[in-house]
Every structure is written in C-alpha cells, then in structure tokens.
Amino acid sequence: MFSAEPRVIPASRLRDSELDPAPLDPATILSGAPEVFHKGIYEGDDMTIGIWQHGVGTSSDVEADEVFIVLSGRATIEIHDGPTLEVGPGDVCSYPPGVVSTWTVHETLRKVYVVRP
C-alpha cells in the first residue's frame, strides 16, 4: 500500500469499497452516524499521505500538523477559538497541530492529506 515509487492514484474516483473502514471513536460523534474511510498512500518518518472520507454528520477532532485538498463534498469546520471554515471541492486547507475542531459534513467529504508527525 505505501510506496515511494512514482504512481497515479485516482483519489477522486476510488470506490468506497477501495477504501478501508476507519470508524470514529463514538465519543467524537456529535450527530448522525458518519461512516469514515481511509486509504494510506505513503508513510515515512517525515510525513504521512492518504485519502480520508467522512460521511454526513458531525464529529470533533484534535488536528495534526496537516495540509489537505478537498476532492469532493462540503463541510463546515469550526475551529475552537478560531475561524469557521467552509470547504468544498478544490479547497486547500491547513492548520497547526493541536487545533480542536468540529466537522459538520453536509455532503460526504473526501480529501487528500499530508500530515507531519
């Protein structure tokens, strides 16, 4: 799964069945029953890259040092003690580690992310 070899991954066209289930901790689900999926692309000492998908619903999270690009879907991300971000296809987002957020996903959201440890 993880590879440093050059390749193309059709991230926006992958079927849900090509992603691995990544259930949320029930304590982080604030409304709905969002299904979450993931596909690892690369994992190294300096970064992790993957595809992440969150179904309709609301959940909370403590964020990593991350940059991500929204491939599909729409969400409102409320940053505690910070801005509210409206994100959709093509948006590039970033936040520093430790940010506490609440994700309200309006349409199933899929993103490609890069996280630094």
Secondary structure, 3 states (H helix, E strand, C coil): CCCCCCCCCCCCCCCHHHCEECCCCHHHEEECCCCEEEEEEEECCCCEEEEEEECCEEEEEECCEEEEEEEEEEEEEEECCCCEEEECCCCEEEECCCCEEEEEEEEEEEEEEEEEC
